[in-house]
Amino acid sequence: MGTGPGVADATGSRTVRAAYRRADGRLVEAVLDRIPVDEVAGGQPVREFRWYRGRKHYSGWYHAATTGRLVAYESRLELARIMIADFTPDVVEIAAQPFQLVGADGDRIRRHVPDLFLVHADGLVTVVDVKAPSRMREPKVIAQFDWTRQVCSRRGWAYETWSGAEQTVVENVRFLAGYRRRELVEASLVPRVMEAAACQPTIGAVEAALAGHPCEIIRPVVLHLVWSGQLVADLRTPLNRASRIRVRA
């Protein structure tokens, strides 16, 4: 006789199960150890997103440059973490509300849907829970975090709890995200901008070196290259014409 979610099996061990939704919308349930990373990463949110009048959180969809797909978010805080993941060079897959975990935590059965599922270029997986800073110390939130961290660790995954980052960094990433799509910039100018950036110290200096082209064409290329990581800028200060940039080594 099989065991249900979180019920002790014949050996006395506890089983954590996961339900996830594949790209075709099919709901799949399996032992967590056996769910395929690629199906979860490329799947749909496991639960429906609801929009209604008076809702306290701002929900929507973000088009990730990393995957070329839409990623759902349930709050502005989640959106910020998704954009940072999209900006991070070694993140290759991003999924929101990836699965529901069901398993035992002592004498109780927990059910939890993490916020994000990130796959890195080296194959590492990071599961992320996003919570407002005001809730990070709530006992029930801490208990949920501790359980989820243990579950992820047994699967060989990293686990992160996120309540925000330095505000200037977040705002800079949000600003750069507006230039994330290569097809919306003048791609033919990328080699010339990179050549200018190799010997010019600031964004404004690169624009001046390419004064034969309108600034409104050059600047989006520069900012796209900062987004893509080909150019590096200090995001701890607000980006402007005086911001120093360099070609990534």
C-alpha positions in Angstrom: 0.0 0.0 0.0 1.5 3.4 -1.0 1.9 6.3 1.4 0.3 9.7 1.0 2.0 13.1 1.2 3.9 13.4 4.4 2.9 10.0 5.8 5.6 7.7 7.2 6.4 4.8 4.8 7.3 1.2 5.8 10.8 2.2 6.8 9.6 5.0 9.1 11.0 7.8 6.9 9.0 10.8 5.8 8.2 11.5 2.2 8.0 15.0 0.8 5.9 15.3 -2.4 5.6 18.0 -4.9 2.9 19.0 -7.4 3.9 21.1 -10.4 2.3 22.2 -13.6 4.0 21.4 -16.9 4.3 23.8 -19.8 1.2 22.2 -21.4 -0.8 22.9 -18.2 -0.9 19.3 -17.0 -0.6 18.9 -13.2 1.9 16.4 -12.1 2.5 15.0 -8.6 5.6 13.1 -7.6 8.1 12.5 -4.8 10.3 15.7 -4.6 13.4 13.7 -5.3 12.0 12.6 -8.7 10.6 15.7 -10.2 12.6 16.8 -13.3 14.3 20.2 -13.0 13.7 21.0 -16.7 9.9 20.4 -16.5 9.6 22.6 -13.4 11.8 25.4 -14.8 9.8 25.4 -18.1 6.4 24.9 -16.5 3.5 27.1 -15.5 2.7 28.5 -12.0 1.2 25.7 -9.9 -1.6 27.9 -8.6 -3.8 30.4 -10.4 -3.1 34.1 -10.0 -6.2 36.1 -9.1 -6.8 39.8 -9.7 -9.6 41.6 -7.9 -10.6 45.1 -6.8 -9.1 46.1 -3.6 -6.2 43.6 -3.7 -3.3 44.8 -1.5 -0.6 43.3 -3.7 0.3 44.3 -7.3 0.4 41.2 -9.6 1.4 40.8 -13.2 3.7 39.2 -15.7 7.3 40.0 -16.5 9.0 39.1 -19.8 12.3 37.6 -18.8 15.2 38.2 -21.3 16.9 35.1 -19.8 14.2 32.7 -21.0 12.2 34.7 -23.5 9.0 33.7 -21.5 6.6 35.4 -19.1 7.2 35.0 -15.4 4.3 35.7 -13.0 4.7 37.8 -9.9 2.3 38.5 -7.0 3.9 41.6 -5.6 6.3 44.4 -6.5 8.8 42.8 -4.1 8.7 39.5 -6.1 9.0 41.5 -9.3 12.2 43.1 -8.0 13.7 39.6 -7.2 12.7 38.3 -10.6 14.4 41.3 -12.4 17.6 40.7 -10.3 17.5 37.0 -11.3 17.0 38.1 -15.0 20.0 40.4 -14.6 22.3 37.8 -13.0 24.5 36.3 -15.8 24.6 32.7 -14.4 20.9 32.3 -14.0 19.6 30.4 -17.1 16.0 29.5 -16.0 13.4 31.4 -13.9 10.0 30.0 -12.8 7.4 31.4 -10.5 5.3 29.5 -8.0 7.0 26.4 -9.3 5.5 23.7 -7.2 3.6 22.9 -4.0 5.5 21.0 -1.4 3.6 18.7 0.9 5.3 16.9 3.8 5.7 16.3 7.5 7.2 18.8 9.9 7.2 17.1 13.2 3.6 16.2 14.0 2.1 18.5 11.4 1.7 18.4 7.6 3.0 21.4 5.8 1.9 22.7 2.4 3.9 25.4 0.8 4.4 27.0 -2.6 7.8 28.7 -2.9 7.9 32.0 -4.9 10.7 31.3 -7.4 12.8 28.5 -8.9 16.1 29.5 -10.4 18.5 27.3 -12.4 22.1 28.3 -12.7 24.5 27.7 -15.6 26.4 25.1 -13.5 23.2 23.2 -12.8 22.7 24.5 -9.3 19.1 25.1 -8.3 18.0 27.9 -5.9 14.5 28.0 -4.5 13.5 31.4 -3.3 10.9 32.7 -0.9 10.1 36.4 -0.9 8.7 38.1 2.1 8.2 41.7 3.2 10.8 42.8 5.8 8.1 43.3 8.4 7.2 39.6 8.2 10.6 38.0 8.3 10.6 37.6 12.1 7.1 36.1 12.5 7.4 32.7 14.2 5.2 30.9 11.6 7.3 32.4 8.7 10.5 31.4 10.4 9.2 27.8 10.9 8.1 27.6 7.2 11.5 28.9 6.1 13.3 26.3 8.3 11.2 23.4 6.9 11.6 24.5 3.3 15.3 24.9 3.7 15.7 21.4 5.1 13.5 20.0 2.3 15.6 21.8 -0.4 18.9 20.7 1.2 17.9 17.1 1.1 17.2 17.5 -2.7 20.6 19.1 -3.1 19.1 22.6 -3.8 20.1 26.0 -2.3 17.4 27.9 -0.5 17.1 31.7 -0.2 14.8 34.0 1.7 14.7 37.5 0.3 13.1 40.7 1.6 14.9 43.2 -0.6 18.3 44.6 -1.5 20.0 47.9 -1.5 17.4 50.3 -2.9 19.7 52.0 -5.4 20.8 48.6 -6.8 17.2 47.6 -7.2 16.2 50.8 -8.9 19.2 50.6 -11.2 18.3 47.0 -12.2 14.7 48.1 -12.7 15.8 50.9 -15.0 18.2 48.7 -16.9 15.4 46.1 -17.4 13.8 48.6 -19.8 16.8 47.9 -22.1 17.0 44.2 -21.7 15.6 43.1 -25.1 18.4 43.2 -27.7 15.9 43.4 -30.6 14.7 46.8 -29.4 18.2 48.5 -29.6 20.3 49.2 -32.7 22.3 46.0 -32.6 24.6 47.1 -35.5 26.1 49.7 -33.2 27.2 47.2 -30.5 30.7 46.7 -31.9 31.3 50.5 -32.1 30.0 51.1 -28.6 32.2 48.3 -27.2 35.2 49.8 -29.0 34.4 53.2 -27.5 33.8 51.8 -24.0 37.3 50.2 -24.1 38.9 53.6 -23.9 36.2 55.9 -22.5 35.6 56.0 -18.8 31.9 57.0 -18.5 28.6 56.6 -20.2 28.6 60.2 -21.3 32.1 59.9 -22.7 31.1 56.9 -24.8 28.1 59.0 -26.2 30.5 61.9 -26.9 32.9 59.6 -28.7 30.1 58.5 -31.0 28.6 61.9 -31.5 28.0 61.1 -35.1 25.0 59.1 -34.0 22.0 60.6 -32.0 22.3 60.1 -28.2 18.9 58.6 -28.1 20.2 55.7 -30.3 23.6 55.3 -28.6 22.4 55.4 -25.0 20.0 52.4 -25.2 22.8 50.3 -26.7 25.1 51.3 -23.8 22.4 50.5 -21.2 21.6 47.2 -22.9 25.3 46.2 -22.8 25.3 47.0 -19.1 22.2 44.9 -18.6 23.7 42.0 -20.6 27.0 42.2 -18.6 29.2 43.0 -21.5 29.8 46.4 -19.8 30.1 46.8 -16.1 28.9 49.7 -14.0 28.7 50.4 -10.3 25.0 49.9 -9.5 25.4 51.1 -5.9 25.1 54.7 -7.2 22.3 56.0 -9.5 23.1 55.5 -13.2 23.7 58.7 -15.2 26.0 60.1 -17.8 28.8 60.4 -15.3 28.6 56.7 -14.3 31.9 54.9 -14.9 31.8 51.8 -17.1 34.3 49.3 -18.3 34.4 46.3 -20.6 34.0 43.1 -18.7 37.3 41.3 -18.6 
